[in-house]
Amino acid sequence: MKIKHTPSILSLALVTVISGCATAPEKPTESSEPAPFVSDYPTRDRVDYVLNCVAQHGGLTYISQYACGCKIDKIAEKLSFAEYEAAKTFSYLSKGQTGDAGAAMRDPAQSKDLRNRLKEAEQSAEKSCFVK
């Protein structure tokens, strides 16, 4: 005995599967816990910071590696990557030029603000991450 309704059963199964996939996603449930910190710092820039920090603190040891990783995490909590990158750029370019040539990077209010915020973030991170 042949089953005559096989194509319609397969069609029904296919429609059921497809409609199940097309339903609206569930809304996230409200949680009393704060959202985890998410950093927009690229890995390459984090590694570069840690390697420079380790070199400034006497070379690669477990303590310097951990503390420098902690330090960039603390900085990332205070500055977005765009702010960090702009502050580093302003700092680098304002040191290389003196007089009027460096004024474009050194004197604007945005430059001063970002360089001060980066300096404060680094000092605060240094205090909280390095054991003295």
C-alpha positions, 0 to 999 in steps of 0.5 A: 500500500502506497501513501498518497499524501507523502508530499503534503506531509513533507510540505507540512513538516517543511512549513512547520520548520520554516515558520518556527525559524521565522518567529520573532526572537524572544525579548531579553529578560530584565536582570537586576545585575549590571551589564558586563563591561564591554571594551571596544579596544582592539586586541592589537592595541591592548597587546601593544600597550601591555608590551610597552608597559612591561618594558617600562616596568623592568621586563616580562614577569608574571607580576608586570604582565598581569599589572599591565593587563589590568592597567589597560583594562582600567583605562578602557573603563574610563576612555573609549578607544576613540578617545584613547587613540586621540589622546595618544595621538595628541600626546605623541604629536605635541611632544615632537614639535615645538613652537608654532608647529606643535601648537596645532596639536598641543593648544586646542581645548580638546587636545588638553582635555583628552591628554589630561583624561588619559594621564589621570586614567593612567595614574589611577590605573597605575595605583590600582594595578601595581603593588608597591 
